[in-house]
Amino acid sequence: MVLLSLSIASCGALIFNPEGKILLIKSHKWKNKYIVPGGRVELGERPKDALKREIKEETGLNVYDIKFVCFQEFIYGKEFWKKRHFVLFNLLAKQIR
């Protein structure tokens, strides 16, 4: 069995719609829990650009006014469906109408 030996940069955001509601999505990768949308930051990609791409891919939405909140680590937690080490960039964004 080959284990991924590097951490994975990932981004996710609290996305507010024009009414001020937050978007959450259900994910089978997190044991069917509701999570903020986002995903992997590709090599050479900035977290804000990765967020725009991932949100568009996952939800079809466009976001703007993206702001960095904090980062955190997730190291081999049981909550995820695979054994992974993530460095998570947590962001805020607004949905374009």
C-alpha positions in Angstrom: 0.0 0.0 0.0 1.3 3.4 -1.0 0.6 6.3 1.4 0.6 9.9 0.3 3.7 11.3 1.9 3.0 15.0 1.5 0.4 17.2 3.0 -2.4 18.4 0.7 -3.2 22.1 0.4 -6.9 22.6 0.4 -9.3 25.5 0.6 -12.9 26.0 1.7 -15.2 28.9 2.3 -18.2 30.1 4.1 -20.2 31.5 1.2 -22.9 34.0 1.8 -25.7 34.5 -0.7 -27.4 37.9 -1.2 -29.8 37.1 1.7 -26.9 36.4 4.1 -27.5 32.6 4.2 -24.4 30.3 4.3 -24.0 27.5 1.7 -23.2 24.0 3.0 -23.0 20.8 0.9 -23.3 17.2 1.9 -20.2 15.1 1.2 -19.7 11.4 1.1 -16.0 11.9 1.7 -16.8 13.3 5.2 -19.2 10.6 6.2 -22.2 12.4 4.7 -21.8 15.4 6.9 -22.6 19.0 5.7 -19.4 20.9 4.9 -18.3 24.2 3.4 -17.5 23.8 -0.3 -14.0 23.8 -1.6 -11.2 21.4 -2.5 -7.6 20.9 -3.4 -5.2 23.8 -4.3 -3.3 22.7 -7.4 0.4 23.1 -7.8 1.2 26.8 -8.7 -2.4 27.9 -7.8 -3.2 30.5 -5.2 -5.8 29.5 -2.6 -8.3 32.2 -3.7 -8.0 31.1 -7.4 -8.4 27.5 -6.3 -11.5 28.4 -4.3 -13.1 30.2 -7.3 -12.4 27.1 -9.5 -13.6 24.5 -6.9 -16.8 26.4 -6.1 -17.6 26.7 -9.8 -16.9 23.0 -10.4 -18.9 21.8 -7.3 -21.8 24.2 -7.3 -21.9 26.2 -10.6 -21.7 29.4 -8.5 -19.3 32.3 -9.0 -17.9 34.0 -5.9 -16.2 37.3 -5.1 -14.9 39.4 -2.2 -12.8 36.4 -1.0 -11.1 37.0 2.3 -8.6 34.8 4.2 -9.8 33.8 7.7 -7.3 31.3 9.0 -5.6 28.0 8.2 -5.7 24.7 10.1 -4.3 21.2 9.8 -6.2 18.0 9.5 -3.9 15.1 10.1 -5.2 11.5 9.5 -8.6 12.2 11.1 -11.2 9.5 11.1 -13.8 11.9 9.7 -12.4 11.7 6.2 -12.8 8.7 4.0 -9.1 8.3 3.3 -5.9 8.7 5.4 -4.8 12.2 4.5 -2.9 15.2 5.9 -4.5 18.5 4.8 -3.4 22.0 5.3 -6.7 23.9 5.0 -7.1 27.5 4.0 -10.4 28.8 5.4 -11.9 31.7 3.5 -15.0 33.9 3.4 -16.7 34.7 0.1 -19.9 36.2 -1.4 -22.0 34.6 -4.1 -22.4 36.6 -7.3 -26.1 37.1 -8.1 
